[in-house]
Amino acid sequence: MARPRANLPEPAALRALIRDGSLCVRVTPGARVECITVEEGCVQIKVRAKPQGGAANEAVCLLVARALGEAGSRVRLLRGATSRDKVLQVDV
């Protein structure tokens, strides 16, 4: 059975939350489905990747880039490599 597509918000809704080139997110690794939700100004991201060897961090960066319609190299982790609360640098 094929995996369902990731549930992504409108790029404009996500871009509105970027402040000075950084985006604060809360991550849930090892989820069943990949999705990004924006609720009350808080970005919550669920990824399938496990938090081992930085796989979940890489998956988060790629998912945010895909949601924004940008290349994966335009999003990188600034802070929170081992935390659920992360700060991403987004070059838009």
PyMOL commands that set and color helices and strands:
alter all, ss='L'
color gray80, all
select helices_A, chain A and resi 11-15+55-68+72-74
alter helices_A, ss='H'
color red, helices_A
select strands_A, chain A and resi 22-28+35-39+42-46+75-79+85-90
alter strands_A, ss='S'
color yellow, strands_A
deselect
rebuild
show_as cartoon
